[in-house]
Structure formats: C-alpha cells, structure tokens
Amino acid sequence: MPTYIYEVVHADGSGGETFEIVQTMTEAPLQTHPESDLPVRRVIQAPFIGGSWSEAAMGKSVKDDKRLDRLGFTKYVKSGDGIYEKRAGKGPDIISRDAPIGGDALSHLD
C-alpha cells in the first residue's frame, strides 16, 4: 500500500505540519487530521520506485570500492584542498587540481 503525505491547512490557506499515512489507492483522500480534526490536503510528491537502478541502489554500489575496481572504475576521494586520494581502480594514488596536464601528475608534489 502507498504512503501518502498530508499537510494541515491553516485558516489563511498556508501549509502547516505534515504527516504520513498508509492508505489503499481506492481510499478517498483525508479531509481532516485523524487526531486533531484540523483540515488537511494531500501533498503531491514523486513516487519511489525501487530496483537495481534506483537512487538508493546506486548509492550503495558507489560505496563498494571493491566492486567499482572489479568493474573497471577508478574512484578518488577528496582528502584536502585540491588533493584527491585513490580508493579503487587504476591510476596514480594521489591527484591534485594543480597537477600539470599530461606528463607526471605528481611531479609538483616533490
């Protein structure tokens, strides 16, 4: 069953407190808050669609450095002002935004 978000409607028409409620798709939208009996309206939002390409699944796969390495990706993590350390994959262990283009990327760090 889907989870719907509702907000309390103030006398001036502005939105107030929000809350979630699980309802079947065939149930009519709530007109009043279940506890306070204040008027409410349903808040329209994008649906969550899970699966292997969902945002949640992609966030998990990016955190798995071994998997990224196995798939041929290189991952760098910022470790200082313009300095990035390699966490997975091939390439130099450290790269810098100040490194010269081409040639040895680490020559300026000596």
ChimeraX attribute file (.defattr): number of C-alpha atoms within 10 A of each C-alpha:
attribute: neighborCount
match mode: 1-to-1
recipient: residues
	/A:1	7
	/A:2	11
	/A:3	12
	/A:4	19
	/A:5	15
	/A:6	24
	/A:7	20
	/A:8	22
	/A:9	18
	/A:10	13
	/A:11	9
	/A:12	6
	/A:13	8
	/A:14	9
	/A:15	15
	/A:16	12
	/A:17	10
	/A:18	15
	/A:19	14
	/A:20	12
	/A:21	11
	/A:22	10
	/A:23	14
	/A:24	11
	/A:25	11
	/A:26	6
	/A:27	7
	/A:28	8
	/A:29	14
	/A:30	15
	/A:31	14
	/A:32	16
	/A:33	17
	/A:34	11
	/A:35	6
	/A:36	8
	/A:37	10
	/A:38	14
	/A:39	16
	/A:40	22
	/A:41	17
	/A:42	16
	/A:43	13
	/A:44	9
	/A:45	8
	/A:46	5
	/A:47	9
	/A:48	10
	/A:49	9
	/A:50	10
	/A:51	10
	/A:52	9
	/A:53	11
	/A:54	11
	/A:55	13
	/A:56	13
	/A:57	12
	/A:58	12
	/A:59	11
	/A:60	9
	/A:61	15
	/A:62	12
	/A:63	11
	/A:64	11
	/A:65	16
	/A:66	14
	/A:67	14
	/A:68	17
	/A:69	15
	/A:70	11
	/A:71	10
	/A:72	11
	/A:73	13
	/A:74	15
	/A:75	18
	/A:76	17
	/A:77	13
	/A:78	13
	/A:79	11
	/A:80	9
	/A:81	8
	/A:82	11
	/A:83	15
	/A:84	18
	/A:85	16
	/A:86	17
	/A:87	16
	/A:88	20
	/A:89	19
	/A:90	12
	/A:91	11
	/A:92	13
	/A:93	13
	/A:94	17
	/A:95	19
	/A:96	17
	/A:97	11
	/A:98	12
	/A:99	16
	/A:100	12
	/A:101	8
	/A:102	6
	/A:103	8
	/A:104	10
	/A:105	16
	/A:106	15
	/A:107	9
	/A:108	10
	/A:109	10
	/A:110	4
